[in-house]
Amino acid sequence: VNEYRSTLERAGSNAPPADLALERVLRRRERKRRNQRITAGVVGIAVFVAAVWVLGARLGGETTNPAKPPMVVPGETKALEVAKNFFAAYGAFDADRAITYLADDADLSGIGADGIREFRLLLSYLEAVEYRQLHTSCLDVGSSALETYVHCTYDFHSNGSDQIGRGPYSGTSIHFTVRDGKIVRASMYWELGKYASQMWYPFKEWVSTNYPKDVAVMYDDTYTGDYALTPNSIRLWKRHTREYVEQVGR
Amino acid sequence: VETDAIELAFPSLSFEVFFEQERESLYRALWLVTRNRFEAEELTQEAFVRVLERWDRISTLDDPRAYLFRTAMNAFRTSYGRAVLAAKRTIKFLPADDAISQIDERDAAVRALANLSPRQRAAVVLTDMLGFRSEEAAHMLGIRASTLRVHMSRAHAALKESMTSE
């Protein structure tokens, strides 16, 4: 690690000088406070207007009830459609279908897969641990000249949490970068606090107690002790998840 | 009385001192991650503003520095932050950083990092350069530990190649 440290420190010392005076930070905070006050005022006015409108509509009764305007559903962008389809295939563990939405050189490291082979293993792993994704909601959050960014939020179950009365776990999201109708990058933010304490660590402890020899196969201890993406590991994850659900759910 | 006065003027660690201590290392780290000095500057300022807003509480933490870097990485990785930066780039508030190509030519490590994704760069900068534990770095980036592992192995491979080519 030290060799990387000195290399990175030397690389970092090439950074062009920046204008980082304390005054700029203080001015920025003042601007932010002012904007927050304005936003609060606008929200207050909007709430007041809405309340007056609701009251007026109730007092006016049916006679003033106008025809409802048709709801305008903004047309889905191609990028949004691609991201949604990919994510649906991901949740269905359909690697072949998911890959059709990926650019040839798509960067999947942000979802824990180094290339297509690991991506297939990742989906097999998710299937093995009985992963379920639900309440998916995707949004086109903006674009640059070349790329469009799509953000999906969802809840999930894993390690059989749905069968033993735990979860689903919220707060996780996946972010896609789409270029020319294909996903070029996918990265995920996992909200793991509750899941880790309710499922991940209890399951790991259960495996360590009942199958101590399997721990080294199932978990990758190179850096962090997370799951290992190998066919043998996935077979064990599948078997032990089943057993765990049966034992804990009893 | 004199001691009290000093303590009142400088409760635990003052924000000004903290800012002076950390601004350069945060900016350099973000510059390596984003490869754009304007984005790095923007994110550095935003992180310090967020820390300043909660300074009463943060100044009493064991490690305010970890909080600062977590905040910066949070701003960097959130969809909001990325969308805002993308929008600013599009409407030219944030210019492209032309200086980076000259630095790429000079420094093999900077050039090697260019081929990695921002998250891969962030993984290696947080752990190897800044010394955060891998669990902590994964948490800062909002990724699973296994994802951090993939990021780091890719980044290490790229850096190793740059070190041997020098």
Interface residues (C-beta under 8 A of the other chain):
Chain A: V1 E3 Y4 R5 T7 L8 E9 R10 A11 G12 S13 N14 A15 P16 A18 D19 L20 L22 R24 V25 L26 R28 R29 K32 D107 S109 G110 I111 G112 A113 D114 E118 V141 G142 S143 S144 A145 E147 Y149 H151 S173 H175 R185 S187 M188 Y189 W190 E191 L192 D220 T222 Y223 T224 G225 D226 Y227 L229
Chain B: E16 F19 E20 R23 E24 Y27 R28 A29 W31 L32 R37 A40 E41 T44 Q45 E46 F48 V49 L52 E53 R77 S79 Y80 R82 A83 A86 A87 R89 T90 D97 A99 I103 R106 D107 A109 V110 L113 S117 R119 Q120 V124 V125 T127 D128 M129 G131 S134 E135 A138 G142 I143 R144 A145 S146 T147 L148 R149 V150 H151 M152 S153 R154 H156 L159 S162 M163
